[in-house]
Amino acid sequence: MITTKLLMIDDEEGFVSALSKRLAMRDIEVIPAFSGQEGLAKLNEDTSIDVILLDVKMPGMDGIETLRRIKAAHPIVEVIMLTGHATWETAIEGMKLGAFDYLMKPCEIDDLITKLEAAKKRHGEHLEKILEAAGKELRDKRAR
């Protein structure tokens, strides 16, 4: 049973492949994307994605620009930034733009799993609040 659906946006195909296999053993379905543009397209196609793992350093559209576009189009999707080239400035900028958290490559699988679970939980809480608000609005309209 798949418990989490993860969109992994990273230009390092070997890294994506290896991490996808490790995550699959923990009931996490990984949808790979190898550029920011490909990741945005996959996110637009699949509204059931729980969390995004996003590399900061990529050719073309980098992770920060990809994060900006993700949050503009899908504000409640949680994004964990991942990089082997971190600077504090980049981490702070990512958090200001709405990233859930930030991890350095290589990261411990247990640390990643913990962050994925927390991000999925927050995503679910946001969805629940939206559904509650929509239900209340519908009830209010019917009462009029």
Summary of the structure (lengths in Angstrom):
residues: 144
radius of gyration: 16.1
end to end distance: 43.6
largest distance: 58.0
contacts: 437
relative contact order: 0.14
helix: 53%
strand: 19%
